[in-house]
């Protein structure tokens, strides 16, 4: 089983950017935790981060070709307006789990809307780095029940 973790715009700045909202953990530390949990769950975890919307869409297309078993996505601000990424995600036939470090529903009004929500299996937000770990567990579970 393979799970792809997609990280979008500005998320390479975790650990430096707004520690009140995002804590001090870095994206590399999150990726290390995901790999370790993936081993426990018997799955391979591949992590990808980009600040370029087209590169994100291309990686999603590649995930379709690779027939990944599940996708976790934290698209950052793209979550709230990128119909291009949303349409690329809609091509996938595997479970999509949306994750966010902060509780997007308790923040600025524009963050309350996710253009991915209606195509995602579910959304996990507000648990810091643990949102990713919970998302991985959810993605693996959803992939196993759809096989």
TARA-V60756 format. One line per field, one symbol per residue. burial: I if it has 9 or more other C-alpha atoms within 8 Angstrom, else O. A space follows every 10 residues. Layout:
BEGIN
burial = ???
END
This chain:
BEGIN
burial = OIIIIIIIIO IIIIIOOOIO OIIOIIIOOI IOIIIOIIIO OOIIIIIOII OOIOOIIOOI IOIIOOOIII IIIIIIIIII OIOOIIOIIO OIOIIIIIII IIIIOOOOOO IIOIIIIOOI OOIIIIIIIO IIIIIIIIII OIIOOOO
END
